[in-house]
């Protein structure tokens, strides 16, 4: 019968690593949930091999002594074996491979956090990579609009399942995990006719936005006017160009 400690502990370590490391966290919890256990096992095997190799080549047979305060102490392998025996005594369990499995579990979380601090593994880069490679077209157009420097280029027009229409700036896009949402500061809002989908603008928020801006309360705009919309409720999204929209309205009139 296979020993569960050699399977479950590294498997749990692999799972913790995958849901903590930015790239794999976004990928598995949004794109490939069904592969999480399989990939956890793969990571567990890699981490276990890594731990065994480090232990064997750096600690287990290392004859070099340590120098503390200029004084020579016992060899690295001596302290490694001493610590190993102490753990056996404390846990009262000395099966081969058990301590390596514990190490895999213990290092998985700090290892993922350490990798997240590297520039190209940070949250923004990982988010961008995940969306560009596996995100939906909705995700991509929202993310690209968020990255625009010109405020007018950030404007999007959203239509929800209830035919409600918002025209405004996206100020936040949730992580691509679970029930995703966006936060938008509307400049205009209205609705589409359920039959011919004609757009009717009913409310303008531009005067209120200008009021907050003139008062130096720009940071309050998001709190006062921001609307959170689940992405699952959006049926249509497009870039919004005020010049093009103005020409269309003129032609209609």
Secondary structure, DSSP 8 states (H G I E B T S, - for coil): ---THHHHHHHHHHHHHHHHSHHHHHIIIII-GGGHHHHHHHHHHHHHHHHHHHIIIIIIT---EEEETTEEEEEHHHHHHHHHHHHHHHHT---TTHHHHHHHHHHHHHHHHHHHTSGGGSHHHHHHHHHHHH--HHHHHHHHHHT-SSGGGGEEEEEETT-EEEEEEEEEE--SSSS-EEEEEEEEEEEE-TTT--EEEEEE-HHHHHHHHHTT-HHHHHHHHEEEEEGGGEEEEEE--HHHHHHHHHHH-
